Amino acid sequence: MSVYPYCFFCRLKYAAAGSVKLDDLLLNQLLQFLKRVVKEIRRLDEATQAICVFCRNNHETFEIYSSHRVKDRDGRVTCPILRNIVCPICSATGDAAHTVRFCPQAVIQKRTTVLPSAFLPHYCSAVSNGSSLLNYLQLHCASEFGAASSTLSVLLR
């Protein structure tokens, strides 16, 4: 009984020569190696190819996201999936479509306080009565957040 090297490529060479049988372990290693090769080839191809970043980030297949770009040279949206999206803030769609994250009308701050829609009627009436957002949150959220409510005033200043 001869001892064959444990090196994947050496074992593959012996298998190709017919001196070693292709066992399940070797076949699995070969499959994993070929998957890595395909992934690397696709990555290198993507570097030179125009792709749709929106579709790629949303985990579409390579065939889908490599078939088009997000926008054309004039800035019009060409991605068929993105073109169907309607921005909930500005209602843009089609040529000017975008997600909420890229909405030109969205005011994005580092610390944004988002109130659930159930709180909005109460908050609006509290503000109209002269109360501030800070007072409203301290009054209505102190029992839910406990110690966190004491740091709330520091965060909102």
C-alpha positions, -999 to +999 in steps of 0.1 A: +000+000+000+016+032-011+011+065+007-002+094-014+003+130-005-024+148+014-021+179-008-053+185-027-036+192-061-012+162-057-041+139-050-060+153-079-030+147-102-028+111-090-066+107-095-063+121-131-035+096-138-057+068-126-036+057-097-060+070-070-097+066-069-118+098-066-133+095-031-160+117-017-135+138+002-115+146-029-146+153-049-159+176-022-126+195-021-126+197-059-161+211-059-152+237-032-121+247-052-141+251-084-167+272-066-139+295-054-125+298-089-160+306-104-165+332-076-131+348-083-137+349-121-171+366-116-156+391-092-129+400-117-154+402-145-176+425-124-147+449-120-147+456-157-184+451-163-212+476-158-235+461-131-265+472-111-254+478-076-290+480-064-298+445-076-265+431-064-271+446-029-305+430-029-291+396-035-303+391-071-285+365-092-254+374-112-274+371-144-299+397-132-275+423-118-251+421-146-277+427-173-281+464-166-269+495-147-286+515-120-286+547-140-276+558-175-252+586-183-279+613-179-288+601-144-321+584-153-328+552-135-326+522-158-329+494-132-363+478-138-368+469-101-358+503-088-380+521-114-411+504-099-403+517-064-422+547-052-405+568-026-428+572+004-414+607+012-415+625-022-434+600-044-406+598-070-406+568-093-395+559-128-366+580-141-361+597-107-368+566-086-348+561-054-351+545-020-358+564+012-321+564+020-313+584-011-343+607-010-332+643-017-361+656+005-352+634+035-336+652+064-310+627+077-294+635+110-271+614+131-295+613+160-331+610+147-360+603+170-386+583+153-421+581+168-443+552+160-474+562+141-495+553+172-478+582+191-482+608+164-518+620+172-508+623+209-475+640+201-492+665+177-517+675+203-490+678+230-469+701+208-499+722+199-505+727+236-470+742+240-452+711+253-418+701+238-409+668+223-386+662+253-413+668+278-437+646+259-413+617+257-403+620+294-440+620+304-452+591+282-421+569+279-406+571+314-423+540+326-414+520+296-377+530+294-370+534+331-334+545+336-330+553+299-354+582+302-329+600+324-304+599+295-330+610+270-327+646+279-289+644+273-294+628+239-320+652+226-302+684+236 
